[in-house]
Amino acid sequence: MSEPIVLLTLPEVAARLRVSRRTVQRLVASGRLRALHPVPGRTLVSERELAAFVASLAGRRVA
């Protein structure tokens, strides 16, 4: 049986990444973080997409 899809709001994503909501909006707008827009004005990110985004950062050097 497959795992249920967990969707996070932008404030929830921001809290997990410890960044501002605006930073998450910029990541979504730039295409670096994939999101769903089920209705106008609502943006959701799946936990799986968030995990993939964080994994993509693992190889990058942080100053």
C-alpha positions in Angstrom: 0.0 0.0 0.0 1.3 3.4 -0.9 1.9 6.2 1.6 -0.6 9.0 1.7 0.5 12.3 0.1 1.1 15.0 2.8 0.7 18.5 1.5 2.2 21.5 3.4 1.2 25.1 3.3 3.9 27.8 2.6 4.1 28.8 6.3 4.7 25.1 7.2 7.4 24.7 4.5 9.0 28.0 5.7 9.1 26.7 9.3 10.7 23.4 8.3 13.4 25.2 6.2 13.7 28.0 8.8 13.2 30.7 6.2 10.5 33.3 5.6 7.3 32.6 3.8 8.5 35.1 1.1 11.6 33.0 0.5 9.5 29.9 -0.1 7.3 31.9 -2.5 10.5 32.9 -4.4 11.7 29.3 -4.5 8.3 28.3 -6.0 8.2 31.2 -8.4 11.7 30.3 -9.7 10.8 26.7 -10.1 13.4 25.4 -7.7 10.7 24.1 -5.4 7.7 22.4 -7.1 4.3 23.3 -5.8 0.6 22.7 -6.4 -1.9 25.4 -6.9 -5.3 23.7 -6.3 -7.2 27.0 -6.2 -6.2 30.6 -6.9 -4.3 32.0 -4.0 -3.5 28.6 -2.4 -0.1 27.0 -2.8 0.8 23.6 -1.4 4.0 21.7 -1.4 4.2 17.9 -0.9 6.5 16.5 1.7 8.1 14.4 -1.0 8.9 17.6 -3.1 10.3 19.3 0.0 12.5 16.3 0.7 13.8 16.3 -2.9 14.5 20.0 -2.7 16.5 19.6 0.6 18.4 16.6 -1.0 19.3 18.7 -4.0 20.9 21.2 -1.6 23.0 18.5 0.1 25.7 18.6 -2.5 25.9 22.4 -2.4 28.5 24.2 -0.3 27.0 26.4 2.4 29.0 29.4 3.5 
